[in-house]
Structures are given as structure tokens and as C-alpha cells.
Amino acid sequence: MRAYVVFISAQAIGTAPKSGKQRELVMKFIRYLADNPNSPGDFTEQDEARRILQIKVIGSFAITYWADHAVCEIKVTHIKSADKI
């Protein structure tokens, strides 16, 4: 299987950690998703389009994403403090 392309929304970039160990952990996980698009989150929720979103807690941040298998892409929709989920 080829690596997926990961897209991160502007909103997610704006709330992601800016530097330090937390940023390293978050970015490492996002790179991991490119090679492992079926990785389950710690829990799921459904968006308004009825897609199943995966939510993975990494360090003190929660990353919300979904895999668009038709075009081999991962969409990261939110990166926010895990205590705000």
C-alpha cells in the first residue's frame, strides 16, 4: 500500500502546539498516519456528514482525523487540548 497524503486544516494548525515536545509528538503521529491510514483513534465520533471521525490523544492534545480511502488521503480536522474534548 502506498503512503497516504495528510491534509491538516487551517483551524487544526492554529490550535496545534507551536513548539517543544508536544509538537514533536503530534507531528510524529501525523506522519505515522500517512503510512498507517487505518489506525484507530482512542474513540470515535460522527460529523455532520455522518463520517466516522477518529480521535487520538497524543500527549496533552487530541487529534481528530478521518481517512478518505477513495483518494488515499488523511484529513486532520482538529488538534486541540485534550482537556477540551
C-alpha positions as CSV (number, residue, x, y, z in Angstrom):
1,M,0.0,0.0,0.0
2,R,1.3,3.4,-0.8
3,A,1.6,6.2,1.7
4,Y,-1.4,8.5,2.1
5,V,-1.2,12.3,1.8
6,V,-2.1,14.0,5.0
7,F,-4.0,17.3,4.9
8,I,-4.3,19.4,8.1
9,S,-7.0,22.1,8.3
10,A,-6.0,25.7,8.9
11,Q,-8.1,25.5,12.1
12,A,-6.1,22.5,13.3
13,I,-2.8,24.2,12.5
14,G,-3.9,27.2,14.5
15,T,-4.5,25.2,17.7
16,A,-1.7,22.8,17.4
17,P,1.3,23.1,19.8
18,K,3.8,25.6,18.4
19,S,7.0,24.0,19.6
20,G,8.5,21.6,22.1
21,K,7.9,18.0,23.0
22,Q,4.1,18.2,22.5
23,R,4.6,19.4,18.9
24,E,7.1,16.7,18.2
25,L,4.6,14.0,19.5
26,V,1.7,15.4,17.5
27,M,3.7,15.7,14.2
28,K,5.2,12.2,14.7
29,F,1.7,10.8,15.0
30,I,0.5,12.7,11.9
31,R,3.5,11.4,9.9
32,Y,2.6,7.9,11.2
33,L,-0.9,8.2,9.8
34,A,0.5,8.6,6.3
35,D,1.8,5.1,6.4
36,N,-0.9,3.7,8.6
37,P,-4.2,5.2,7.4
38,N,-6.4,2.6,9.2
39,S,-5.0,3.5,12.6
40,P,-7.9,3.6,15.0
41,G,-8.2,6.5,17.4
42,D,-8.8,6.2,21.2
43,F,-12.5,6.9,20.4
44,T,-14.8,8.0,17.6
45,E,-17.5,10.5,16.9
46,Q,-19.6,11.3,13.9
47,D,-19.5,14.6,12.0
48,E,-22.4,16.4,10.3
49,A,-21.7,14.5,7.1
50,R,-22.1,11.2,9.1
51,R,-18.4,10.3,8.6
52,I,-16.8,8.4,11.4
53,L,-14.0,10.5,12.9
54,Q,-11.1,9.0,14.8
55,I,-9.9,10.9,17.8
56,K,-6.4,10.1,19.2
57,V,-5.0,11.6,22.3
58,I,-1.2,12.2,22.0
59,G,0.4,13.8,25.0
60,S,-2.0,16.5,26.1
61,F,-3.6,17.0,22.6
62,A,-6.4,15.4,20.9
63,I,-6.1,14.9,17.1
64,T,-9.3,14.4,15.1
65,Y,-8.9,12.8,11.7
66,W,-10.5,10.6,9.1
67,A,-9.3,8.5,6.1
68,D,-10.5,9.2,2.6
69,H,-9.6,5.9,1.1
70,A,-11.0,6.8,-2.3
71,V,-8.2,9.3,-2.8
72,C,-5.6,8.0,-0.4
73,E,-5.7,11.0,1.9
74,I,-5.9,11.5,5.7
75,K,-7.9,14.6,6.7
76,V,-6.8,16.1,10.1
77,T,-9.7,18.3,11.1
78,H,-8.8,19.4,14.7
79,I,-5.8,19.5,17.0
80,K,-6.8,20.8,20.4
81,S,-6.0,20.4,24.1
82,A,-7.2,17.0,25.2
83,D,-9.0,18.6,28.2
84,K,-11.3,20.4,25.8
85,I,-12.7,17.4,24.0
